[in-house]
């Protein structure tokens, strides 16, 4: 093993996202780490997905083996430039927010409704990872949307690995 199990899972999720076609095409799909101070983009940006190791719990499977429950967060982020906002009130067009919420839902549905969930399928790039569940928060932080003109939606997906 050259990488930690949660990192292997996150890498494989990022590859699944790159291979799938959604209604919106993110400019960047980055597997990395977001510190709290980094959650907010400092400048207007293209649509990006950040795939981040979020949590990992373990339980014994036997005296020799462990089950890892690895949760990975997928952050859908876009900070809107002044030119992308309504000239009268500075608000983001609701249709733009709706499109981003749809993308968050599509990512959720990809994991919850696809063959990943239905058959207990593993990740194509990491066959040891077995789907457990997914949840999403379409708008992670309402005040950030209002004050910083940044949309952030989070999808959390969990896979288990027997090691």
C-alpha positions as CSV (number, residue, x, y, z in Angstrom):
1,X,0.0,0.0,0.0
2,X,1.5,3.3,-1.1
3,X,-1.3,5.6,0.1
4,X,-3.6,5.7,3.1
5,X,-7.0,4.1,2.6
6,X,-9.1,7.3,2.8
7,X,-6.8,8.9,0.2
8,X,-7.2,5.9,-2.1
9,X,-11.0,6.3,-1.8
10,X,-10.9,10.0,-2.4
11,X,-8.6,9.6,-5.5
12,X,-11.0,7.0,-6.9
13,X,-14.0,9.2,-6.4
14,X,-12.3,12.1,-8.2
15,X,-11.6,9.8,-11.1
16,X,-15.3,8.7,-11.2
17,X,-16.3,12.3,-11.3
18,X,-13.9,13.1,-14.1
19,X,-15.2,10.2,-16.2
20,X,-18.9,11.1,-15.7
21,X,-20.9,13.7,-17.7
22,X,-23.0,16.1,-15.7
23,X,-25.2,19.0,-16.9
24,X,-22.5,21.4,-15.9
25,X,-18.8,20.7,-16.6
26,X,-16.5,21.8,-13.8
27,X,-13.3,23.5,-15.0
28,X,-11.4,21.9,-12.2
29,X,-11.9,18.6,-10.3
30,X,-9.2,18.7,-7.6
31,X,-8.5,16.0,-5.1
32,X,-6.9,17.6,-2.1
33,X,-7.5,19.2,1.2
34,X,-9.6,22.3,2.1
35,X,-8.8,24.1,5.4
36,X,-11.6,26.1,6.9
37,X,-10.0,29.3,5.7
38,X,-9.7,27.9,2.2
39,X,-13.4,27.0,1.8
40,X,-14.1,30.5,0.5
41,X,-12.6,31.4,-2.8
42,X,-10.7,34.7,-2.7
43,X,-11.6,35.7,-6.2
44,X,-14.3,35.0,-8.8
45,X,-13.7,31.6,-10.2
46,X,-14.8,29.0,-12.6
47,X,-16.9,26.1,-11.4
48,X,-14.8,23.7,-9.4
49,X,-15.2,20.4,-7.5
50,X,-12.9,19.7,-4.6
51,X,-12.8,16.1,-3.5
52,X,-11.6,16.0,0.1
53,X,-11.0,13.3,2.7
54,X,-13.5,14.1,5.4
55,X,-13.7,11.3,8.0
56,X,-12.7,7.7,8.5
57,X,-13.9,5.4,11.3
58,X,-12.9,1.8,11.8
59,X,-14.2,-1.3,13.3
60,X,-12.7,-4.8,13.7
61,X,-13.6,-7.3,11.1
62,X,-11.6,-10.1,12.7
63,X,-8.5,-10.4,14.8
64,X,-6.4,-9.6,11.7
65,X,-8.7,-7.4,9.7
66,X,-10.2,-3.9,10.0
67,X,-13.2,-2.3,8.2
68,X,-12.6,1.3,7.3
69,X,-15.6,3.6,6.7
70,X,-14.2,6.4,4.6
71,X,-16.3,9.5,4.0
72,X,-15.2,11.9,1.3
73,X,-16.7,15.4,0.8
74,X,-17.2,16.7,-2.7
75,X,-17.4,20.5,-2.5
76,X,-19.1,22.2,-5.5
77,X,-17.9,25.8,-5.5
78,X,-18.2,28.9,-7.6
79,X,-17.7,32.5,-6.7
80,X,-19.5,34.9,-8.9
81,X,-17.8,38.0,-10.4
82,X,-19.6,41.3,-10.3
83,X,-20.4,41.0,-14.0
84,X,-22.3,37.7,-13.3
85,X,-24.6,39.4,-10.7
86,X,-27.7,41.5,-11.2
87,X,-26.7,45.1,-11.8
88,X,-29.6,46.5,-9.9
89,X,-29.2,44.6,-6.6
90,X,-25.9,42.7,-6.8
91,X,-27.6,39.4,-6.3
92,X,-26.8,36.2,-8.2
93,X,-29.4,35.2,-10.7
94,X,-31.6,32.5,-9.2
95,X,-31.4,30.4,-12.3
96,X,-27.6,30.2,-11.9
97,X,-28.0,29.0,-8.3
98,X,-30.6,26.5,-9.5
99,X,-28.1,25.1,-12.0
100,X,-25.5,24.6,-9.3
101,X,-28.0,23.0,-6.9
102,X,-28.9,20.6,-9.8
103,X,-25.2,19.7,-10.2
104,X,-25.0,18.9,-6.5
105,X,-28.1,16.7,-6.8
106,X,-26.7,15.0,-9.9
107,X,-23.5,14.1,-8.0
108,X,-25.6,12.8,-5.2
109,X,-27.8,10.8,-7.6
110,X,-24.8,9.4,-9.4
111,X,-23.7,7.7,-6.2
112,X,-27.1,6.9,-4.8
113,X,-28.9,5.7,-7.9
114,X,-26.2,4.5,-10.2
115,X,-24.9,1.0,-10.4
116,X,-22.6,2.0,-7.6
117,X,-25.4,1.9,-5.1
118,X,-27.7,-0.6,-6.7
119,X,-25.3,-3.5,-6.9
120,X,-23.0,-2.6,-4.1
121,X,-20.5,-1.9,-6.9
122,X,-17.0,-0.8,-6.0
123,X,-15.2,2.3,-7.3
124,X,-13.7,1.6,-10.7
125,X,-10.3,2.9,-9.7
126,X,-10.3,1.2,-6.3
127,X,-12.1,-2.1,-6.3
128,X,-11.7,-2.6,-2.5
129,X,-14.0,0.3,-1.8
130,X,-17.7,-0.7,-1.4
131,X,-20.5,1.9,-1.5
132,X,-22.2,2.6,1.9
133,X,-24.2,5.8,1.5
134,X,-24.4,9.4,0.4
135,X,-25.9,12.7,1.6
136,X,-25.9,16.2,0.4
137,X,-26.3,19.8,1.5
138,X,-27.3,21.8,-1.6
139,X,-26.4,25.1,-0.1
140,X,-23.7,24.6,2.5
141,X,-23.6,28.2,3.8
142,X,-26.4,30.7,2.9
143,X,-24.6,33.7,4.4
144,X,-21.5,33.0,2.2
145,X,-23.8,33.0,-0.8
146,X,-25.3,36.4,0.2
147,X,-22.2,38.1,1.5
148,X,-19.4,36.7,-0.6
149,X,-21.4,35.8,-3.8
150,X,-20.0,32.2,-3.5
151,X,-22.1,29.1,-3.9
152,X,-20.9,26.1,-2.0
153,X,-22.7,22.7,-2.0
154,X,-21.4,19.6,-0.4
155,X,-22.0,15.9,-1.2
156,X,-20.6,13.4,1.3
157,X,-20.2,9.8,0.1
158,X,-19.0,6.9,2.2
159,X,-17.3,3.7,1.1
160,X,-16.1,0.9,3.3
161,X,-12.8,-1.0,2.8
162,X,-11.8,-4.3,4.4
163,X,-8.1,-4.3,5.1
